[in-house]
């Protein structure tokens, strides 16, 4: 990193430095360097059985992590029909409801936001659909 040609001050990190400041920079850079031997020792300590983050032969930074993606099942309660979308009531059960109802309000199963309201609409839609299919008069 330090280049001296015919005793001239050379650009070092994009700036001109004196010999004294170059030596300070070089010293600080060499102190930051970790030797290969030291890195191997650190690696051995990280991969030891005593490390609580060493699980099943692998080093894990976070032992307990939440899954970002929900694994949703698909057990439909009613039949698909033209213009319907699948709505998850919970992680497994699905009701096919009309696209307009399903998109009428934002909802999120993971956070639970607006799930009670959209589930009420879905059950109401399913109840009306079931009554019409079975020719029941109310």
N, CA, C and O atoms as a GROMACS GRO file, in nm:
protein
  552
    1UNK      N    1   0.080  -0.120   0.000
    1UNK     CA    2   0.000   0.000   0.000
    1UNK      C    3   0.084   0.126   0.000
    1UNK      O    4   0.046   0.227  -0.059
    2UNK      N    5   0.196   0.121   0.064
    2UNK     CA    6   0.283   0.238   0.067
    2UNK      C    7   0.380   0.225  -0.049
    2UNK      O    8   0.457   0.130  -0.056
    3UNK      N    9   0.376   0.322  -0.140
    3UNK     CA   10   0.464   0.320  -0.256
    3UNK      C   11   0.550   0.445  -0.251
    3UNK      O   12   0.500   0.557  -0.246
    4UNK      N   13   0.680   0.424  -0.253
    4UNK     CA   14   0.771   0.538  -0.252
    4UNK      C   15   0.856   0.529  -0.378
    4UNK      O   16   0.928   0.432  -0.400
    5UNK      N   17   0.846   0.630  -0.460
    5UNK     CA   18   0.925   0.637  -0.583
    5UNK      C   19   1.005   0.766  -0.579
    5UNK      O   20   0.949   0.876  -0.581
    6UNK      N   21   1.139   0.752  -0.573
    6UNK     CA   22   1.231   0.868  -0.573
    6UNK      C   23   1.195   0.970  -0.466
    6UNK      O   24   1.199   1.090  -0.489
    7UNK      N   25   1.159   0.919  -0.347
    7UNK     CA   26   1.132   1.003  -0.231
    7UNK      C   27   1.018   1.103  -0.251
    7UNK      O   28   1.017   1.209  -0.188
    8UNK      N   29   0.923   1.070  -0.337
    8UNK     CA   30   0.809   1.157  -0.358
    8UNK      C   31   0.693   1.112  -0.271
    8UNK      O   32   0.685   0.995  -0.232
    9UNK      N   33   0.604   1.203  -0.242
    9UNK     CA   34   0.482   1.168  -0.169
    9UNK      C   35   0.382   1.115  -0.271
    9UNK      O   36   0.346   1.185  -0.366
   10UNK      N   37   0.338   0.991  -0.251
   10UNK     CA   38   0.249   0.925  -0.345
   10UNK      C   39   0.106   0.927  -0.288
   10UNK      O   40   0.088   0.931  -0.166
   11UNK      N   41   0.007   0.926  -0.376
   11UNK     CA   42  -0.132   0.920  -0.330
   11UNK      C   43  -0.154   0.791  -0.253
   11UNK      O   44  -0.117   0.683  -0.298
   12UNK      N   45  -0.215   0.803  -0.138
   12UNK     CA   46  -0.242   0.690  -0.051
   12UNK      C   47  -0.384   0.706   0.000
   12UNK      O   48  -0.411   0.800   0.075
   13UNK      N   49  -0.474   0.617  -0.037
   13UNK     CA   50  -0.617   0.629  -0.006
   13UNK      C   51  -0.674   0.755  -0.068
   13UNK      O   52  -0.763   0.819  -0.010
   14UNK      N   53  -0.624   0.792  -0.185
   14UNK     CA   54  -0.677   0.907  -0.255
   14UNK      C   55  -0.631   1.041  -0.201
   14UNK      O   56  -0.681   1.145  -0.245
   15UNK      N   57  -0.536   1.042  -0.108
   15UNK     CA   58  -0.487   1.167  -0.050
   15UNK      C   59  -0.334   1.166  -0.052
   15UNK      O   60  -0.273   1.060  -0.068
   16UNK      N   61  -0.275   1.283  -0.035
   16UNK     CA   62  -0.129   1.292  -0.022
   16UNK      C   63  -0.096   1.287   0.126
   16UNK      O   64  -0.154   1.360   0.207
   17UNK      N   65   0.000   1.200   0.162
   17UNK     CA   66   0.039   1.186   0.302
   17UNK      C   67   0.190   1.199   0.314
   17UNK      O   68   0.265   1.171   0.220
   18UNK      N   69   0.231   1.242   0.431
   18UNK     CA   70   0.374   1.246   0.459
   18UNK      C   71   0.419   1.106   0.498
   18UNK      O   72   0.336   1.018   0.521
   19UNK      N   73   0.551   1.085   0.506
   19UNK     CA   74   0.606   0.954   0.544
   19UNK      C   75   0.557   0.914   0.683
   19UNK      O   76   0.525   0.797   0.706
   20UNK      N   77   0.551   1.009   0.774
   20UNK     CA   78   0.508   0.981   0.911
   20UNK      C   79   0.363   0.932   0.914
   20UNK      O   80   0.332   0.833   0.981
   21UNK      N   81   0.274   0.999   0.842
   21UNK     CA   82   0.134   0.958   0.843
   21UNK      C   83   0.115   0.825   0.770
   21UNK      O   84   0.028   0.746   0.807
   22UNK      N   85   0.197   0.799   0.664
   22UNK     CA   86   0.188   0.670   0.596
   22UNK      C   87   0.225   0.556   0.689
   22UNK      O   88   0.162   0.450   0.689
   23UNK      N   89   0.329   0.579   0.769
   23UNK     CA   90   0.370   0.475   0.864
   23UNK      C   91   0.261   0.447   0.967
   23UNK      O   92   0.238   0.332   1.004
   24UNK      N   93   0.194   0.553   1.014
   24UNK     CA   94   0.084   0.534   1.109
   24UNK      C   95  -0.029   0.452   1.046
   24UNK      O   96  -0.083   0.361   1.109
   25UNK      N   97  -0.063   0.484   0.921
   25UNK     CA   98  -0.169   0.411   0.851
   25UNK      C   99  -0.129   0.265   0.833
   25UNK      O  100  -0.210   0.175   0.858
   26UNK      N  101  -0.007   0.240   0.791
   26UNK     CA  102   0.040   0.103   0.770
   26UNK      C  103   0.037   0.024   0.900
   26UNK      O  104  -0.003  -0.093   0.902
   27UNK      N  105   0.078   0.086   1.009
   27UNK     CA  106   0.079   0.019   1.139
   27UNK      C  107  -0.063  -0.017   1.181
   27UNK      O  108  -0.088  -0.127   1.230
   28UNK      N  109  -0.156   0.076   1.163
   28UNK     CA  110  -0.294   0.048   1.204
   28UNK      C  111  -0.355  -0.063   1.118
   28UNK      O  112  -0.434  -0.144   1.169
   29UNK      N  113  -0.320  -0.067   0.989
   29UNK     CA  114  -0.373  -0.172   0.902
   29UNK      C  115  -0.317  -0.309   0.937
   29UNK      O  116  -0.389  -0.408   0.932
   30UNK      N  117  -0.189  -0.314   0.973
   30UNK     CA  118  -0.130  -0.444   1.008
   30UNK      C  119  -0.182  -0.494   1.142
   30UNK      O  120  -0.188  -0.615   1.164
   31UNK      N  121  -0.220  -0.404   1.232
   31UNK     CA  122  -0.275  -0.447   1.360
   31UNK      C  123  -0.414  -0.507   1.344
   31UNK      O  124  -0.456  -0.590   1.424
   32UNK      N  125  -0.487  -0.464   1.241
   32UNK     CA  126  -0.621  -0.518   1.217
   32UNK      C  127  -0.617  -0.656   1.154
   32UNK      O  128  -0.715  -0.730   1.161
   33UNK      N  129  -0.507  -0.691   1.092
   33UNK     CA  130  -0.497  -0.818   1.020
   33UNK      C  131  -0.500  -0.934   1.118
   33UNK      O  132  -0.430  -0.932   1.219
   34UNK      N  133  -0.581  -1.035   1.088
   34UNK     CA  134  -0.588  -1.157   1.169
   34UNK      C  135  -0.515  -1.265   1.092
   34UNK      O  136  -0.546  -1.292   0.976
   35UNK      N  137  -0.420  -1.327   1.157
   35UNK     CA  138  -0.341  -1.430   1.089
   35UNK      C  139  -0.426  -1.554   1.062
   35UNK      O  140  -0.532  -1.573   1.122
   36UNK      N  141  -0.378  -1.636   0.971
   36UNK     CA  142  -0.449  -1.759   0.935
   36UNK      C  143  -0.460  -1.851   1.055
   36UNK      O  144  -0.563  -1.915   1.077
   37UNK      N  145  -0.353  -1.857   1.134
   37UNK     CA  146  -0.351  -1.942   1.255
   37UNK      C  147  -0.460  -1.897   1.354
   37UNK      O  148  -0.532  -1.979   1.409
   38UNK      N  149  -0.470  -1.766   1.376
   38UNK     CA  150  -0.570  -1.712   1.468
   38UNK      C  151  -0.711  -1.739   1.415
   38UNK      O  152  -0.801  -1.773   1.492
   39UNK      N  153  -0.730  -1.723   1.282
   39UNK     CA  154  -0.862  -1.751   1.225
   39UNK      C  155  -0.901  -1.897   1.244
   39UNK      O  156  -1.018  -1.926   1.271
   40UNK      N  157  -0.807  -1.988   1.230
   40UNK     CA  158  -0.836  -2.130   1.249
   40UNK      C  159  -0.873  -2.160   1.394
   40UNK      O  160  -0.962  -2.241   1.420
   41UNK      N  161  -0.806  -2.094   1.487
   41UNK     CA  162  -0.839  -2.113   1.629
   41UNK      C  163  -0.980  -2.062   1.660
   41UNK      O  164  -1.056  -2.126   1.732
   42UNK      N  165  -1.013  -1.946   1.605
   42UNK     CA  166  -1.147  -1.890   1.625
   42UNK      C  167  -1.252  -1.984   1.566
   42UNK      O  168  -1.356  -2.008   1.627
   43UNK      N  169  -1.224  -2.035   1.448
   43UNK     CA  170  -1.316  -2.126   1.381
   43UNK      C  171  -1.338  -2.253   1.464
   43UNK      O  172  -1.451  -2.300   1.475
   44UNK      N  173  -1.230  -2.308   1.522
   44UNK     CA  174  -1.243  -2.427   1.606
   44UNK      C  175  -1.332  -2.400   1.726
   44UNK      O  176  -1.417  -2.481   1.763
   45UNK      N  177  -1.310  -2.282   1.787
   45UNK     CA  178  -1.394  -2.246   1.903
   45UNK      C  179  -1.540  -2.231   1.864
   45UNK      O  180  -1.629  -2.271   1.940
   46UNK      N  181  -1.565  -2.173   1.748
   46UNK     CA  182  -1.703  -2.154   1.703
   46UNK      C  183  -1.771  -2.287   1.673
   46UNK      O  184  -1.891  -2.301   1.696
   47UNK      N  185  -1.696  -2.384   1.623
   47UNK     CA  186  -1.754  -2.511   1.584
   47UNK      C  187  -1.749  -2.617   1.695
   47UNK      O  188  -1.779  -2.733   1.671
   48UNK      N  189  -1.710  -2.576   1.815
   48UNK     CA  190  -1.702  -2.673   1.923
   48UNK      C  191  -1.840  -2.709   1.975
   48UNK      O  192  -1.936  -2.633   1.959
   49UNK      N  193  -1.848  -2.824   2.038
   49UNK     CA  194  -1.975  -2.872   2.094
   49UNK      C  195  -2.021  -2.784   2.210
   49UNK      O  196  -2.140  -2.785   2.244
   50UNK      N  197  -1.931  -2.710   2.272
   50UNK     CA  198  -1.968  -2.625   2.386
   50UNK      C  199  -2.040  -2.499   2.343
   50UNK      O  200  -2.105  -2.434   2.425
   51UNK      N  201  -2.030  -2.464   2.217
   51UNK     CA  202  -2.097  -2.343   2.168
   51UNK      C  203  -2.246  -2.372   2.154
   51UNK      O  204  -2.284  -2.464   2.082
   52UNK      N  205  -2.334  -2.295   2.220
   52UNK     CA  206  -2.478  -2.322   2.213
   52UNK      C  207  -2.537  -2.298   2.074
   52UNK      O  208  -2.646  -2.347   2.044
   53UNK      N  209  -2.466  -2.224   1.989
   53UNK     CA  210  -2.516  -2.198   1.855
   53UNK      C  211  -2.471  -2.303   1.754
   53UNK      O  212  -2.504  -2.292   1.635
   54UNK      N  213  -2.396  -2.402   1.798
   54UNK     CA  214  -2.350  -2.509   1.710
   54UNK      C  215  -2.450  -2.623   1.720
   54UNK      O  216  -2.451  -2.697   1.818
   55UNK      N  217  -2.535  -2.638   1.617
   55UNK     CA  218  -2.645  -2.733   1.622
   55UNK      C  219  -2.636  -2.827   1.502
   55UNK      O  220  -2.619  -2.781   1.389
   56UNK      N  221  -2.646  -2.955   1.527
   56UNK     CA  222  -2.646  -3.056   1.421
   56UNK      C  223  -2.530  -3.042   1.324
   56UNK      O  224  -2.548  -3.054   1.203
   57UNK      N  225  -2.412  -3.016   1.376
   57UNK     CA  226  -2.294  -3.008   1.291
   57UNK      C  227  -2.282  -2.878   1.214
   57UNK      O  228  -2.193  -2.866   1.130
   58UNK      N  229  -2.368  -2.782   1.241
   58UNK     CA  230  -2.363  -2.654   1.170
   58UNK      C  231  -2.365  -2.540   1.271
   58UNK      O  232  -2.425  -2.551   1.378
   59UNK      N  233  -2.299  -2.432   1.236
   59UNK     CA  234  -2.302  -2.312   1.319
   59UNK      C  235  -2.421  -2.227   1.278
   59UNK      O  236  -2.434  -2.190   1.161
   60UNK      N  237  -2.507  -2.197   1.373
   60UNK     CA  238  -2.626  -2.116   1.344
   60UNK      C  239  -2.616  -1.986   1.423
   60UNK      O  240  -2.596  -1.988   1.544
   61UNK      N  241  -2.630  -1.875   1.353
   61UNK     CA  242  -2.623  -1.747   1.422
   61UNK      C  243  -2.742  -1.727   1.514
   61UNK      O  244  -2.727  -1.682   1.627
   62UNK      N  245  -2.860  -1.761   1.465
   62UNK     CA  246  -2.980  -1.745   1.546
   62UNK      C  247  -3.038  -1.884   1.571
   62UNK      O  248  -3.081  -1.952   1.478
   63UNK      N  249  -3.039  -1.923   1.696
   63UNK     CA  250  -3.087  -2.058   1.727
   63UNK      C  251  -3.237  -2.068   1.706
   63UNK      O  252  -3.286  -2.167   1.651
   64UNK      N  253  -3.308  -1.967   1.749
   64UNK     CA  254  -3.452  -1.969   1.736
   64UNK      C  255  -3.493  -1.862   1.636
   64UNK      O  256  -3.494  -1.743   1.668
   65UNK      N  257  -3.527  -1.902   1.517
   65UNK     CA  258  -3.570  -1.806   1.416
   65UNK      C  259  -3.713  -1.838   1.377
   65UNK      O  260  -3.753  -1.954   1.368
   66UNK      N  261  -3.789  -1.733   1.353
   66UNK     CA  262  -3.926  -1.753   1.306
   66UNK      C  263  -3.923  -1.772   1.157
   66UNK      O  264  -3.843  -1.710   1.087
   67UNK      N  265  -4.008  -1.856   1.109
   67UNK     CA  266  -4.015  -1.876   0.966
   67UNK      C  267  -4.084  -1.757   0.902
   67UNK      O  268  -4.187  -1.710   0.949
   68UNK      N  269  -4.026  -1.711   0.794
   68UNK     CA  270  -4.087  -1.597   0.727
   68UNK      C  271  -4.207  -1.640   0.645
   68UNK      O  272  -4.305  -1.567   0.634
   69UNK      N  273  -4.199  -1.758   0.588
   69UNK     CA  274  -4.308  -1.804   0.503
   69UNK      C  275  -4.400  -1.896   0.582
   69UNK      O  276  -4.354  -1.990   0.647
   70UNK      N  277  -4.527  -1.868   0.575
   70UNK     CA  278  -4.624  -1.956   0.638
   70UNK      C  279  -4.644  -2.078   0.549
   70UNK      O  280  -4.649  -2.067   0.427
   71UNK      N  281  -4.655  -2.192   0.610
   71UNK     CA  282  -4.688  -2.312   0.535
   71UNK      C  283  -4.838  -2.334   0.553
   71UNK      O  284  -4.885  -2.373   0.660
   72UNK      N  285  -4.912  -2.307   0.446
   72UNK     CA  286  -5.057  -2.313   0.453
   72UNK      C  287  -5.106  -2.442   0.388
   72UNK      O  288  -5.058  -2.483   0.282
   73UNK      N  289  -5.202  -2.506   0.455
   73UNK     CA  290  -5.266  -2.623   0.398
   73UNK      C  291  -5.376  -2.580   0.303
   73UNK      O  292  -5.402  -2.461   0.284
   74UNK      N  293  -5.441  -2.679   0.244
   74UNK     CA  294  -5.548  -2.646   0.150
   74UNK      C  295  -5.657  -2.752   0.160
   74UNK      O  296  -5.657  -2.849   0.084
   75UNK      N  297  -5.748  -2.733   0.255
   75UNK     CA  298  -5.863  -2.821   0.271
   75UNK      C  299  -5.989  -2.739   0.245
   75UNK      O  300  -6.039  -2.672   0.335
   76UNK      N  301  -6.042  -2.744   0.122
   76UNK     CA  302  -6.158  -2.661   0.090
   76UNK      C  303  -6.286  -2.710   0.158
   76UNK      O  304  -6.309  -2.831   0.169
   77UNK      N  305  -6.367  -2.616   0.204
   77UNK     CA  306  -6.495  -2.647   0.265
   77UNK      C  307  -6.603  -2.657   0.158
   77UNK      O  308  -6.692  -2.742   0.166
   78UNK      N  309  -6.596  -2.568   0.059
   78UNK     CA  310  -6.696  -2.569  -0.048
   78UNK      C  311  -6.626  -2.586  -0.183
   78UNK      O  312  -6.503  -2.591  -0.190
   79UNK      N  313  -6.705  -2.595  -0.288
   79UNK     CA  314  -6.652  -2.616  -0.423
   79UNK      C  315  -6.612  -2.484  -0.487
   79UNK      O  316  -6.669  -2.379  -0.457
   80UNK      N  317  -6.513  -2.491  -0.576
   80UNK     CA  318  -6.473  -2.374  -0.652
   80UNK      C  319  -6.583  -2.339  -0.751
   80UNK      O  320  -6.650  -2.428  -0.803
   81UNK      N  321  -6.603  -2.211  -0.778
   81UNK     CA  322  -6.700  -2.168  -0.878
   81UNK      C  323  -6.639  -2.052  -0.955
   81UNK      O  324  -6.540  -1.992  -0.912
   82UNK      N  325  -6.697  -2.020  -1.069
   82UNK     CA  326  -6.647  -1.914  -1.156
   82UNK      C  327  -6.649  -1.781  -1.082
   82UNK      O  328  -6.751  -1.743  -1.025
   83UNK      N  329  -6.536  -1.710  -1.082
   83UNK     CA  330  -6.526  -1.579  -1.016
   83UNK      C  331  -6.498  -1.588  -0.867
   83UNK      O  332  -6.521  -1.491  -0.794
   84UNK      N  333  -6.448  -1.702  -0.821
   84UNK     CA  334  -6.420  -1.717  -0.678
   84UNK      C  335  -6.269  -1.715  -0.652
   84UNK      O  336  -6.188  -1.738  -0.741
   85UNK      N  337  -6.236  -1.688  -0.527
   85UNK     CA  338  -6.098  -1.695  -0.480
   85UNK      C  339  -6.097  -1.773  -0.350
   85UNK      O  340  -6.192  -1.770  -0.273
   86UNK      N  341  -5.986  -1.844  -0.327
   86UNK     CA  342  -5.972  -1.922  -0.204
   86UNK      C  343  -5.932  -1.828  -0.089
   86UNK      O  344  -5.839  -1.750  -0.101
   87UNK      N  345  -6.005  -1.840   0.021
   87UNK     CA  346  -5.975  -1.760   0.140
   87UNK      C  347  -5.941  -1.856   0.254
   87UNK      O  348  -6.021  -1.943   0.288
   88UNK      N  349  -5.822  -1.839   0.313
   88UNK     CA  350  -5.781  -1.922   0.427
   88UNK      C  351  -5.846  -1.870   0.554
   88UNK      O  352  -5.825  -1.755   0.593
   89UNK      N  353  -5.925  -1.954   0.618
   89UNK     CA  354  -5.984  -1.919   0.747
   89UNK      C  355  -5.879  -1.936   0.855
   89UNK      O  356  -5.867  -1.852   0.945
   90UNK      N  357  -5.804  -2.044   0.846
   90UNK     CA  358  -5.689  -2.067   0.934
   90UNK      C  359  -5.578  -2.126   0.848
   90UNK      O  360  -5.581  -2.111   0.726
   91UNK      N  361  -5.482  -2.192   0.909
   91UNK     CA  362  -5.368  -2.243   0.832
   91UNK      C  363  -5.406  -2.356   0.737
   91UNK      O  364  -5.333  -2.382   0.642
   92UNK      N  365  -5.518  -2.423   0.760
   92UNK     CA  366  -5.556  -2.537   0.676
   92UNK      C  367  -5.684  -2.516   0.598
   92UNK      O  368  -5.688  -2.545   0.478
   93UNK      N  369  -5.789  -2.465   0.662
   93UNK     CA  370  -5.921  -2.459   0.600
   93UNK      C  371  -5.935  -2.343   0.502
   93UNK      O  372  -5.887  -2.232   0.527
   94UNK      N  373  -6.002  -2.372   0.390
   94UNK     CA  374  -6.020  -2.274   0.283
   94UNK      C  375  -6.168  -2.267   0.246
   94UNK      O  376  -6.235  -2.369   0.235
   95UNK      N  377  -6.218  -2.145   0.228
   95UNK     CA  378  -6.353  -2.124   0.176
   95UNK      C  379  -6.338  -2.048   0.045
   95UNK      O  380  -6.267  -1.948   0.038
   96UNK      N  381  -6.407  -2.097  -0.059
   96UNK     CA  382  -6.410  -2.023  -0.185
   96UNK      C  383  -6.519  -1.918  -0.175
   96UNK      O  384  -6.637  -1.950  -0.158
   97UNK      N  385  -6.479  -1.790  -0.185
   97UNK     CA  386  -6.574  -1.681  -0.180
   97UNK      C  387  -6.556  -1.595  -0.305
   97UNK      O  388  -6.457  -1.609  -0.377
   98UNK      N  389  -6.652  -1.508  -0.331
   98UNK     CA  390  -6.642  -1.426  -0.451
   98UNK      C  391  -6.521  -1.333  -0.442
   98UNK      O  392  -6.479  -1.291  -0.334
   99UNK      N  393  -6.467  -1.303  -0.557
   99UNK     CA  394  -6.347  -1.220  -0.565
   99UNK      C  395  -6.372  -1.082  -0.504
   99UNK      O  396  -6.284  -1.026  -0.440
  100UNK      N  397  -6.493  -1.026  -0.524
  100UNK     CA  398  -6.525  -0.894  -0.472
  100UNK      C  399  -6.522  -0.893  -0.319
  100UNK      O  400  -6.469  -0.800  -0.258
  101UNK      N  401  -6.579  -0.996  -0.259
  101UNK     CA  402  -6.579  -1.003  -0.112
  101UNK      C  403  -6.436  -1.022  -0.060
  101UNK      O  404  -6.395  -0.958   0.036
  102UNK      N  405  -6.362  -1.112  -0.125
  102UNK     CA  406  -6.228  -1.143  -0.078
  102UNK      C  407  -6.135  -1.022  -0.085
  102UNK      O  408  -6.048  -1.005   0.000
  103UNK      N  409  -6.154  -0.938  -0.185
  103UNK     CA  410  -6.068  -0.822  -0.201
  103UNK      C  411  -6.129  -0.694  -0.143
  103UNK      O  412  -6.075  -0.585  -0.162
  104UNK      N  413  -6.241  -0.707  -0.075
  104UNK     CA  414  -6.308  -0.588  -0.022
  104UNK      C  415  -6.231  -0.524   0.092
  104UNK      O  416  -6.242  -0.403   0.112
  105UNK      N  417  -6.154  -0.600   0.166
  105UNK     CA  418  -6.073  -0.543   0.274
  105UNK      C  419  -5.940  -0.617   0.283
  105UNK      O  420  -5.931  -0.737   0.257
  106UNK      N  421  -5.838  -0.542   0.320
  106UNK     CA  422  -5.706  -0.602   0.339
  106UNK      C  423  -5.710  -0.692   0.462
  106UNK      O  424  -5.766  -0.654   0.565
  107UNK      N  425  -5.651  -0.810   0.451
  107UNK     CA  426  -5.641  -0.900   0.566
  107UNK      C  427  -5.511  -0.978   0.556
  107UNK      O  428  -5.455  -0.995   0.447
  108UNK      N  429  -5.464  -1.026   0.672
  108UNK     CA  430  -5.336  -1.097   0.676
  108UNK      C  431  -5.347  -1.206   0.781
  108UNK      O  432  -5.365  -1.178   0.900
  109UNK      N  433  -5.335  -1.330   0.736
  109UNK     CA  434  -5.345  -1.444   0.828
  109UNK      C  435  -5.229  -1.448   0.926
  109UNK      O  436  -5.246  -1.486   1.041
  110UNK      N  437  -5.111  -1.410   0.879
  110UNK     CA  438  -4.991  -1.416   0.961
  110UNK      C  439  -4.999  -1.322   1.081
  110UNK      O  440  -4.965  -1.360   1.193
  111UNK      N  441  -5.045  -1.198   1.056
  111UNK     CA  442  -5.053  -1.100   1.164
  111UNK      C  443  -5.190  -1.098   1.230
  111UNK      O  444  -5.205  -1.046   1.341
  112UNK      N  445  -5.291  -1.155   1.164
  112UNK     CA  446  -5.426  -1.155   1.218
  112UNK      C  447  -5.504  -1.028   1.188
  112UNK      O  448  -5.615  -1.010   1.237
  113UNK      N  449  -5.446  -0.940   1.108
  113UNK     CA  450  -5.509  -0.812   1.078
  113UNK      C  451  -5.636  -0.833   0.995
  113UNK      O  452  -5.631  -0.894   0.888
  114UNK      N  453  -5.747  -0.783   1.044
  114UNK     CA  454  -5.879  -0.789   0.979
  114UNK      C  455  -5.929  -0.930   0.953
  114UNK      O  456  -6.018  -0.948   0.870
  115UNK      N  457  -5.876  -1.030   1.020
  115UNK     CA  458  -5.918  -1.168   0.993
  115UNK      C  459  -6.060  -1.195   1.047
  115UNK      O  460  -6.136  -1.268   0.983
  116UNK      N  461  -6.096  -1.137   1.160
  116UNK     CA  462  -6.231  -1.160   1.213
  116UNK      C  463  -6.337  -1.106   1.118
  116UNK      O  464  -6.438  -1.172   1.091
  117UNK      N  465  -6.314  -0.986   1.067
  117UNK     CA  466  -6.411  -0.924   0.979
  117UNK      C  467  -6.425  -1.002   0.847
  117UNK      O  468  -6.536  -1.029   0.803
  118UNK      N  469  -6.312  -1.038   0.785
  118UNK     CA  470  -6.319  -1.108   0.657
  118UNK      C  471  -6.372  -1.249   0.676
  118UNK      O  472  -6.440  -1.301   0.587
  119UNK      N  473  -6.341  -1.313   0.790
  119UNK     CA  474  -6.396  -1.447   0.816
  119UNK      C  475  -6.547  -1.440   0.836
  119UNK      O  476  -6.619  -1.529   0.790
  120UNK      N  477  -6.597  -1.336   0.903
  120UNK     CA  478  -6.742  -1.320   0.918
  120UNK      C  479  -6.809  -1.306   0.781
  120UNK      O  480  -6.913  -1.367   0.756
  121UNK      N  481  -6.749  -1.226   0.693
  121UNK     CA  482  -6.804  -1.212   0.558
  121UNK      C  483  -6.799  -1.344   0.482
  121UNK      O  484  -6.892  -1.378   0.410
  122UNK      N  485  -6.690  -1.418   0.499
  122UNK     CA  486  -6.675  -1.546   0.430
  122UNK      C  487  -6.778  -1.647   0.478
  122UNK      O  488  -6.839  -1.716   0.396
  123UNK      N  489  -6.799  -1.656   0.609
  123UNK     CA  490  -6.900  -1.749   0.663
  123UNK      C  491  -7.041  -1.708   0.623
  123UNK      O  492  -7.125  -1.793   0.595
  124UNK      N  493  -7.066  -1.579   0.620
  124UNK     CA  494  -7.197  -1.531   0.576
  124UNK      C  495  -7.221  -1.569   0.430
  124UNK      O  496  -7.329  -1.615   0.394
  125UNK      N  497  -7.121  -1.549   0.346
  125UNK     CA  498  -7.130  -1.586   0.206
  125UNK      C  499  -7.151  -1.737   0.191
  125UNK      O  500  -7.232  -1.781   0.110
  126UNK      N  501  -7.076  -1.816   0.269
  126UNK     CA  502  -7.087  -1.962   0.262
  126UNK      C  503  -7.225  -2.008   0.308
  126UNK      O  504  -7.283  -2.099   0.248
  127UNK      N  505  -7.277  -1.947   0.413
  127UNK     CA  506  -7.410  -1.985   0.463
  127UNK      C  507  -7.517  -1.958   0.358
  127UNK      O  508  -7.602  -2.043   0.334
  128UNK      N  509  -7.512  -1.841   0.296
  128UNK     CA  510  -7.610  -1.808   0.190
  128UNK      C  511  -7.597  -1.905   0.073
  128UNK      O  512  -7.697  -1.952   0.019
  129UNK      N  513  -7.473  -1.935   0.036
  129UNK     CA  514  -7.449  -2.028  -0.075
  129UNK      C  515  -7.503  -2.168  -0.041
  129UNK      O  516  -7.564  -2.233  -0.126
  130UNK      N  517  -7.481  -2.213   0.081
  130UNK     CA  518  -7.526  -2.346   0.123
  130UNK      C  519  -7.679  -2.354   0.125
  130UNK      O  520  -7.737  -2.455   0.083
  131UNK      N  521  -7.744  -2.248   0.174
  131UNK     CA  522  -7.890  -2.244   0.178
  131UNK      C  523  -7.947  -2.250   0.036
  131UNK      O  524  -8.044  -2.321   0.011
  132UNK      N  525  -7.886  -2.175  -0.056
  132UNK     CA  526  -7.932  -2.176  -0.195
  132UNK      C  527  -7.913  -2.313  -0.260
  132UNK      O  528  -7.999  -2.358  -0.336
  133UNK      N  529  -7.801  -2.380  -0.233
  133UNK     CA  530  -7.775  -2.512  -0.291
  133UNK      C  531  -7.873  -2.617  -0.242
  133UNK      O  532  -7.912  -2.706  -0.318
  134UNK      N  533  -7.913  -2.608  -0.117
  134UNK     CA  534  -8.001  -2.709  -0.060
  134UNK      C  535  -8.150  -2.671  -0.063
  134UNK      O  536  -8.234  -2.739  -0.005
  135UNK      N  537  -8.180  -2.562  -0.132
  135UNK     CA  538  -8.318  -2.517  -0.150
  135UNK      C  539  -8.394  -2.506  -0.018
  135UNK      O  540  -8.506  -2.555  -0.007
  136UNK      N  541  -8.335  -2.444   0.078
  136UNK     CA  542  -8.398  -2.425   0.209
  136UNK      C  543  -8.456  -2.284   0.211
  136UNK      O  544  -8.390  -2.187   0.173
  137UNK      N  545  -8.580  -2.274   0.256
  137UNK     CA  546  -8.643  -2.141   0.267
  137UNK      C  547  -8.634  -2.095   0.410
  137UNK      O  548  -8.656  -2.172   0.503
  138UNK      N  549  -8.603  -1.970   0.426
  138UNK     CA  550  -8.587  -1.915   0.559
  138UNK      C  551  -8.693  -1.813   0.586
  138UNK      O  552  -8.697  -1.755   0.695
   0.00000   0.00000   0.00000
